[in-house]
Amino acid sequence: MITYIYFNLFIAIISLKDLFVPKILNKILFIILSIILILFVGLRYEVGGDWVPYATIYYEAQFYDLISVISNQQDPLFYVLNYFIALSGFQNGLVFVNITISIFLFVTFYKFINYNKLNFLSFVIFYPFIVIILMGFVRQSIALGFLFLILSNNLEKNQKKNFLFAFLASQFHFSGYLLFLIPIFVLITKLQLLLKPLNLFFLVF
């Protein structure tokens, strides 16, 4: 537990960098901190509430064919990811799965804070999610990454892309289906705006 506390303090101190570090170093510091956290999360071994189920999934993936993996599982893309990494023959392939997902989550998180012009303090807020979600509930963390991608888009102009992200998230974990609510809500809002003149017409006549 003390390790997590030290990491949290480290991130909190780094978040104060704007007081003494030029803004041009923002991206460099973000990359360095992301690499540290990716290794911290990705290289964990037998840590996390779902370690045993995920280890079982990875082990069983070696004995499936691709069609079976896609058609018979509730979260097919997660099984496909495990399947291809298992085929590569890595000795500790589950660690490679965790590192891959960690990279995806941090890249999408960077895109999110960059698009929304958030500061480094976002890392302090995000850190508990790393400990709680990414280190225990891997599939849900992928869905969270797709949420970051959706929130990094213009919600009104990129509807097709956001529906695609929601679909991909749902194929990694069923909680991803909730992401469909975002583009659907935007569509309903736009439809209401389009119907306002029509409602006014009926009110007048």
Residue, then its C-alpha position, 0 to 999 in steps of 0.5 A: m500500500i505504501t507504494y501507491i501512496y508514494f506514487n500519489l504524492f509523486i504525481a501530486i508534486i509533478s502537478l505543481k510543475d506549472l509553478f516552476v517548469p516552462k509549458i514547453l516541457n509539458k509533453i515531455l513530462f507527460i510522456i515520462l510520467s505515462i511510461i512510469l505508470i504504464l510499467f508500474v501497472g503493466l508489469r504487475y504480477e498476481v496483483g488485482g482482484d480479477w487476476v485469476p480470471y484473466a490468467t484463465i482467459y489468457y491460458e484458455a485462449q491458446f487452445y481456441d481457434l479464432i472463429s471460436v474466440i469471436s463467436n462464443q465469448q461475451d467480450p469477443l475483442f478482449y478474447v481476440l487480444n489474448y488469442f493473438i498475444a498467446l499465439s506470439g508465444f510470450q512466456n508471460g503473455l498476460v503481462f504483455v496484455n496488461i501493458t498493451i491495455s495500459i498504453f491504450l488507456f494512457v494514450t486515450f487519456y492524453k488525447f482527452i486532456n489535450y482536447n479539453k485543455l486540462n492541466f497536469l492536475s488531471f493526473v492526480i484525479f486520474y490516479p485512483f482510477i489506475v489503481i482501482i480499475l486498471m489494476g483490477f478490472v482490465r476490460q472495464s479500463i478499455a471501455l474507459g479508454f473509448l470513453f476518453l476517445i468519445l469525449s475527445n471528439n466534437l460530439e455533434k460532428n463526429q457521430k459515426k466515429n463515436f458510435l464506432f467507439a461505443f461499439l468497440a468498447s462494448q466488444f471488450h466489455f458489456s459496460g461499453y454499451l452505455l457509451f451509446l447513450i452519449p451519441i444517442f443523446v446528442l442525436i435526440t438533442k439535435l432532433q429536438l432543435l430541428l423540430k422546434p420550428l415545426n412545433l412553433f408552426f403548429l402553435v401559430f396555425 
